[in-house]
Amino acid sequence: MEEARVFVFENYCRIHHKIDLSALGEKLAMDQDQAERWIINLIRNALLDTKIDSEERCVVMGADSHSVYEQVMERTRDLNVWSGTLAINLANMLNETKKEKARKVRAAREEE
């Protein structure tokens, strides 16, 4: 249940900049006070750039969030690096396999 709450909270925060605690508590299946305590603990443990406005009873997300475009570009860049590394490692493994086969063939010819 805890992981589901974190998942809902993260996704809800990506969409909204300012979140009413009662609405968030409803989404997390908690009352408003429980939701506030849960979010405070989450902010402490995860070091989120989030503030709780006690007067308005809402959570205000920090301005550091990356746009969806930036996230896609970052993941694409990472994917390119991983793909390149995988291709190099695969080529090295194939070369090693070919060399090992050639050694075995040479060894077999020498024994004959």
Secondary structure, DSSP 8 states (H G I E B T S, - for coil): -HHHHHHHHHHHHHH-SEEEHHHHHHHTTS-HHHHHHHHHHHHHHHT-SEEEETTTTEEEE-TT---HHHHHHHHHHHHHHHHHHHHHHHHHHHHHHHHHHHHHHHHHHHH-
